[in-house]
Amino acid sequence: MARDYYETLGVSRDAGPEELQQAFRRLARQNHPDVNRDPGAEERFKEVNEAYQVLSDPEMRKRYDRFGDDFRQVPEDWEERVGAGAGRSPFGGGGGRSYTWSTGGGDGPDFGGRDFGGGFGGVDIEDLLGGMFGSGRGRAGPVGGADQEAELQLTVEEAYRGGRRQITLNGPDGPRTYTVTVPPGVTDGKRIRLSGEGGRGMGGGQAGDLYLIVRLLPHPRFRVEGKDIVVDLPLSPWEGALGADIPVTTPDGEAKVTIPPGTSSGRRLRLRGEGMPDPRGKPGDLYTEVKIMVPSRLTDRERELFSELAAASTFDPRRPGSERRRGSR
C-alpha cells in the first residue's frame, strides 16, 4: 500500500498551504540526490515531491482525502455527478424513483473496501458509480472509459534533453510499465497523452486516455521560468568591478558569460537561446543572476589592499546619484 501523503510530509490532515510548503522545502533539501548521497535519498525525494504535488492542489487533495490511494481513478467532476444523482435518477427518470444504499457486487471499480457511508442522501452507490465509470444498471450501449491522470517527475536535465522514459503505475490489474517519449524542452505542467491507456470502457466502449502531467523536480542550481532558465552566478568584488569572462554551467554543458565592468548583485545577464529548447519554435534563454561574494576571512595582504581601496575611492552606494556623478567625470 502506498504511504500516506500526510505522513510522508510529516504534517496533520488539516495542515494549511503554508505548513505544507514549509514541510516540502525542508524535506526536499534534506533528500535531494545532489545533496544527500544516501542510496535511499532519491526515492524519498520523489515521494516527498509526489505528496506535495497532490496535497498542494485543493481539488486533488479533496479527492485524495475522500478516496485515498484510488483518487486518480475518480473523475474530477465526481461531486457534480453525485450531486446530480442525489436528486433524480442518473438515467434521466423522474424524481419519484426511490434509491437505496447498496454495496453489492457488480462491474464497478474496486475502491479497496473503503467506507462510503453517508453524504449521498440514500442514493444507490452502484448507480452513481456506474454513471461515473460506465457500469450502471440499465445503461444500454457501449460506454467509453474515463480519462486518467498521473504525474511524470523529471529533473531539469531530463526535461531539457527529452528522450524515452519508463514509468510504472499501479492499476486495478497491478503495476504496469509504460514507455514514454518526452519531447525536448518540456516544461512543468505540460500534459503527455497516452491514447487508450486510461480507464476501461464498458459494453465495448473505447478505453479512456492516460495523461501524464510533467512535474519538474526542484534543482539546487537551475530555476525554470517558463522556457527560460535562471542560474545564480557568484562573482568576486573585483570581477564585478572590472568585468570578466566567466564560465557558467548550463543543462547542456558549459558556456561563457561576459561580465561588463561595474556589475552589481542582482543584475541578470542573458545567454540567448541557452534556455529550454522548443522543437516547434524559439528556444528560451538562460539568465545568470549575479551575486557579489566577499571573502569571509581576509589575509593580511587582502586587508591591506581593501583598506587602500576604501581610502582612495569616493564611491558611496548609499548616496543617491553616486554612480551617475562618477560616470560624468
C-alpha positions as CSV (number, residue, x, y, z in Angstrom):
1,M,0.0,0.0,0.0
2,A,1.3,3.5,-0.8
3,R,2.5,5.6,2.1
4,D,0.1,8.2,3.4
5,Y,0.9,11.6,1.8
6,Y,0.4,13.4,5.1
7,E,2.7,11.0,6.8
8,T,5.3,11.5,4.1
9,L,5.4,15.2,4.7
10,G,5.1,14.8,8.5
11,V,2.0,17.1,8.7
12,S,-1.5,16.7,10.1
13,R,-4.5,16.2,7.9
14,D,-5.7,19.8,8.5
15,A,-2.4,21.3,7.6
16,G,-2.7,24.6,5.6
17,P,-0.8,25.6,2.4
18,E,2.0,27.4,4.3
19,E,2.7,24.4,6.6
20,L,2.7,22.1,3.6
21,Q,5.2,24.3,1.7
22,Q,7.5,24.6,4.7
23,A,7.5,20.8,5.2
24,F,8.1,20.2,1.5
25,R,11.0,22.6,1.3
26,R,12.7,21.2,4.4
27,L,12.4,17.6,3.2
28,A,13.3,18.4,-0.4
29,R,16.6,20.0,0.8
30,Q,17.3,17.1,3.1
31,N,16.8,14.4,0.4
32,H,17.8,16.0,-2.9
33,P,20.1,13.4,-4.5
34,D,22.7,16.1,-5.4
35,V,23.0,16.9,-1.7
36,N,22.2,13.7,0.1
37,R,24.3,10.7,-1.0
38,D,22.3,8.2,0.9
39,P,21.1,5.4,-1.5
40,G,17.5,5.9,-0.4
41,A,17.5,9.7,-0.6
42,E,16.4,9.9,-4.3
43,E,13.4,7.7,-3.6
44,R,12.4,9.7,-0.5
45,F,12.8,12.9,-2.5
46,K,10.4,11.6,-5.2
47,E,7.9,10.5,-2.5
48,V,8.1,14.0,-0.9
49,N,7.5,15.7,-4.2
50,E,4.6,13.5,-5.1
51,A,2.9,14.1,-1.8
52,Y,3.3,17.8,-2.0
53,Q,2.0,18.0,-5.6
54,V,-1.2,16.2,-4.5
55,L,-1.8,18.0,-1.2
56,S,-1.0,21.5,-2.5
57,D,-3.7,21.1,-5.2
58,P,-7.1,21.7,-3.5
59,E,-9.1,19.6,-5.9
60,M,-6.6,16.6,-5.9
61,R,-6.3,16.9,-2.1
62,K,-10.1,16.7,-1.8
63,R,-10.3,13.6,-3.9
64,Y,-7.3,12.0,-2.0
65,D,-9.0,12.7,1.3
66,R,-12.2,11.1,0.1
67,F,-10.9,8.1,-1.9
68,G,-7.4,7.6,-0.6
69,D,-5.0,5.7,-2.9
70,D,-7.7,5.3,-5.6
71,F,-8.2,9.1,-6.1
72,R,-6.5,9.2,-9.5
73,Q,-9.2,6.8,-10.9
74,V,-12.0,9.2,-9.8
75,P,-13.2,11.8,-12.4
76,E,-12.6,15.4,-11.4
77,D,-16.3,16.2,-11.6
78,W,-17.4,13.3,-9.3
79,E,-19.1,15.7,-6.9
80,E,-21.2,17.1,-9.6
81,R,-22.2,13.7,-10.8
82,V,-23.0,12.5,-7.3
83,G,-25.0,15.7,-6.7
84,A,-26.9,15.4,-9.9
85,G,-27.8,11.8,-9.0
86,A,-28.9,12.6,-5.4
87,G,-32.0,14.5,-6.5
88,R,-33.0,12.5,-9.6
89,S,-32.4,9.3,-11.4
90,P,-28.9,9.1,-13.0
91,F,-30.7,7.6,-16.0
92,G,-33.0,10.5,-16.7
93,G,-36.1,9.3,-14.9
94,G,-38.5,11.3,-12.8
95,G,-37.8,12.4,-9.3
96,G,-40.2,9.9,-7.7
97,R,-37.9,6.9,-8.0
98,S,-36.6,5.7,-4.7
99,Y,-32.9,4.8,-4.1
100,T,-31.3,2.6,-1.6
101,W,-27.7,2.3,-0.4
102,S,-26.1,-0.7,-1.9
103,T,-22.5,-2.0,-1.8
104,G,-23.2,-5.3,-3.6
105,G,-21.3,-6.8,-6.4
106,G,-21.2,-5.6,-10.0
107,D,-18.6,-4.4,-12.5
108,G,-17.8,-1.1,-10.9
109,P,-14.3,-0.1,-9.8
110,D,-12.7,-1.6,-6.6
111,F,-12.1,1.2,-4.0
112,G,-10.3,-1.1,-1.6
113,G,-13.2,-1.6,0.8
114,R,-13.3,2.0,1.9
115,D,-16.4,3.2,3.7
116,F,-18.5,5.4,1.5
117,G,-21.3,5.7,4.1
118,G,-23.3,8.9,4.4
119,G,-23.4,12.0,2.4
120,F,-25.2,10.6,-0.7
121,G,-28.8,11.0,0.6
122,G,-29.8,7.4,0.1
123,V,-28.6,7.1,-3.5
124,D,-27.8,3.7,-4.9
125,I,-24.0,3.9,-5.0
126,E,-23.8,1.3,-7.8
127,D,-26.0,3.5,-10.0
128,L,-23.9,6.6,-9.2
129,L,-20.5,4.9,-9.7
130,G,-21.9,3.2,-12.7
131,G,-22.8,6.6,-14.2
132,M,-19.3,7.8,-13.4
133,F,-17.4,4.8,-14.7
134,G,-19.8,3.3,-17.3
135,S,-21.1,0.3,-15.4
136,G,-24.6,1.3,-14.1
137,R,-27.5,-1.0,-14.3
138,G,-30.0,-0.2,-17.1
139,R,-27.5,1.6,-19.3
140,A,-27.6,0.4,-22.8
141,G,-24.8,0.5,-25.5
142,P,-21.1,1.0,-25.2
143,V,-19.7,3.5,-22.7
144,G,-16.2,4.9,-23.0
145,G,-13.7,4.7,-20.2
146,A,-12.7,7.7,-18.1
147,D,-9.6,9.7,-18.8
148,Q,-7.0,9.4,-16.1
149,E,-4.0,11.4,-14.9
150,A,-0.7,10.6,-13.3
151,E,2.5,12.6,-12.7
152,L,5.7,12.2,-14.6
153,Q,8.6,13.6,-12.5
154,L,11.6,14.8,-14.4
155,T,14.9,16.6,-13.4
156,V,15.7,19.8,-15.3
157,E,18.3,17.9,-17.3
158,E,15.9,15.2,-18.3
159,A,13.3,17.7,-19.4
160,Y,15.9,19.7,-21.3
161,R,17.2,16.7,-23.3
162,G,13.9,14.8,-23.7
163,G,14.0,11.1,-24.8
164,R,12.4,7.9,-23.8
165,R,11.4,7.3,-20.2
166,Q,9.8,4.4,-18.4
167,I,7.1,5.0,-15.7
168,T,5.4,2.3,-13.7
169,L,1.9,2.9,-12.4
170,N,-0.3,0.9,-10.1
171,G,-3.7,0.0,-11.7
172,P,-6.6,-2.3,-10.9
173,D,-4.7,-5.2,-12.6
174,G,-1.5,-4.5,-10.8
175,P,1.6,-2.5,-11.7
176,R,2.0,-1.6,-15.4
177,T,5.1,-0.1,-17.1
178,Y,4.8,2.5,-19.9
179,T,7.5,3.7,-22.2
180,V,7.0,7.5,-22.8
181,T,8.7,9.7,-25.4
182,V,9.4,13.0,-23.7
183,P,9.8,16.0,-26.1
184,P,13.0,18.1,-25.5
185,G,12.3,21.2,-23.5
186,V,9.1,20.0,-21.9
187,T,8.0,22.4,-19.1
188,D,6.2,21.9,-15.8
189,G,2.5,21.2,-16.1
190,K,2.6,20.0,-19.7
191,R,0.4,17.0,-20.5
192,I,1.7,14.0,-22.4
193,R,-1.2,11.9,-23.8
194,L,-1.1,8.1,-23.9
195,S,-4.1,7.2,-26.1
196,G,-6.3,4.4,-24.9
197,E,-4.3,3.8,-21.7
198,G,-6.9,5.3,-19.3
199,G,-10.0,3.7,-17.7
200,R,-11.5,0.7,-19.4
201,G,-14.7,1.1,-21.4
202,M,-17.9,-0.9,-20.8
203,G,-20.0,-2.8,-23.2
204,G,-17.5,-2.5,-26.0
205,G,-16.7,1.2,-25.4
206,Q,-13.3,2.6,-26.0
207,A,-10.8,3.0,-23.2
208,G,-10.1,6.5,-22.0
209,D,-6.7,8.2,-22.3
210,L,-4.0,8.5,-19.8
211,Y,-2.5,12.0,-19.3
212,L,1.0,12.3,-17.8
213,I,1.4,15.7,-16.1
214,V,5.1,16.8,-16.1
215,R,6.4,17.9,-12.8
216,L,9.9,19.3,-12.7
217,L,11.8,18.4,-9.6
218,P,13.5,21.2,-7.6
219,H,17.1,21.7,-8.6
220,P,20.0,23.0,-6.5
221,R,21.3,25.1,-9.4
222,F,18.7,25.8,-12.1
223,R,15.3,27.5,-11.8
224,V,13.0,27.2,-14.7
225,E,10.7,30.1,-15.5
226,G,8.5,29.1,-18.5
227,K,11.1,28.3,-21.2
228,D,13.8,30.4,-19.5
229,I,16.4,29.0,-17.1
230,V,17.9,31.1,-14.3
231,V,21.2,30.2,-12.6
232,D,23.0,32.1,-9.8
233,L,26.4,33.4,-10.8
234,P,28.7,34.2,-7.8
235,L,31.4,36.9,-8.6
236,S,34.2,38.4,-6.6
237,P,34.1,42.1,-6.0
238,W,36.9,42.8,-8.5
239,E,35.2,40.6,-11.2
240,G,32.1,42.7,-10.8
241,A,34.0,46.0,-10.8
242,L,36.5,45.3,-13.6
243,G,34.5,42.8,-15.7
244,A,35.5,39.3,-16.7
245,D,34.6,36.3,-18.8
246,I,33.2,33.6,-16.5
247,P,32.3,30.0,-17.3
248,V,28.7,29.0,-16.3
249,T,27.1,25.6,-16.2
250,T,24.0,25.0,-18.3
251,P,21.9,21.9,-18.7
252,D,23.7,21.3,-22.0
253,G,27.2,21.8,-20.7
254,E,29.4,24.9,-20.1
255,A,29.1,28.3,-21.6
256,K,30.9,31.6,-21.2
257,V,29.2,34.8,-20.0
258,T,30.9,38.2,-20.3
259,I,30.6,40.4,-17.2
260,P,30.5,44.1,-18.1
261,P,32.6,46.4,-15.7
262,G,30.5,47.8,-12.9
263,T,28.2,44.9,-12.5
264,S,26.4,44.7,-9.1
265,S,24.5,41.9,-7.4
266,G,21.0,41.2,-8.7
267,R,21.9,42.0,-12.4
268,R,20.7,39.5,-14.9
269,L,22.8,38.7,-17.9
270,R,21.2,36.8,-20.8
271,L,22.6,34.0,-22.8
272,R,20.3,34.0,-25.8
273,G,18.9,30.6,-26.8
274,E,20.5,28.7,-24.0
275,G,17.2,28.0,-22.1
276,M,14.8,25.2,-22.6
277,P,14.7,24.0,-26.3
278,D,11.5,24.1,-28.2
279,P,11.2,21.7,-31.2
280,R,8.3,23.8,-32.6
281,G,9.6,27.3,-32.1
282,K,12.2,29.6,-30.5
283,P,14.2,28.2,-27.5
284,G,14.2,30.0,-24.2
285,D,17.1,32.0,-22.8
286,L,19.4,31.3,-19.9
287,Y,19.8,34.2,-17.4
288,T,22.7,34.4,-15.0
289,E,21.8,36.3,-11.8
290,V,24.9,38.0,-10.3
291,K,25.7,37.6,-6.6
292,I,28.8,39.5,-5.5
293,M,30.6,37.5,-2.8
294,V,33.3,38.7,-0.4
295,P,35.8,36.6,1.5
296,S,34.7,35.6,5.0
297,R,38.3,35.8,6.1
298,L,40.9,38.2,4.7
299,T,44.6,37.6,4.5
300,D,46.9,40.4,5.8
301,R,47.6,41.4,2.2
302,E,43.9,41.4,1.2
303,R,43.0,43.5,4.2
304,E,45.8,46.0,3.2
305,L,44.5,46.2,-0.4
306,F,40.9,46.6,0.7
307,S,41.9,49.4,3.1
308,E,43.8,51.2,0.4
309,L,40.8,51.0,-1.9
310,A,38.5,52.3,0.9
311,A,40.8,55.3,1.4
312,A,41.1,56.1,-2.3
313,S,37.6,55.5,-3.5
314,T,34.8,58.1,-3.4
315,F,32.1,55.6,-4.2
316,D,29.2,55.5,-1.8
317,P,26.5,53.0,-2.7
318,R,24.1,54.6,-0.2
319,R,24.3,58.1,-1.7
320,P,21.7,58.8,-4.4
321,G,23.3,59.6,-7.8
322,S,26.7,58.4,-6.8
323,E,27.1,56.2,-9.9
324,R,25.9,59.0,-12.2
325,R,28.3,61.6,-10.8
326,R,31.3,59.2,-11.0
327,G,30.4,58.3,-14.6
328,S,30.3,62.0,-15.7
329,R,33.9,62.8,-14.6
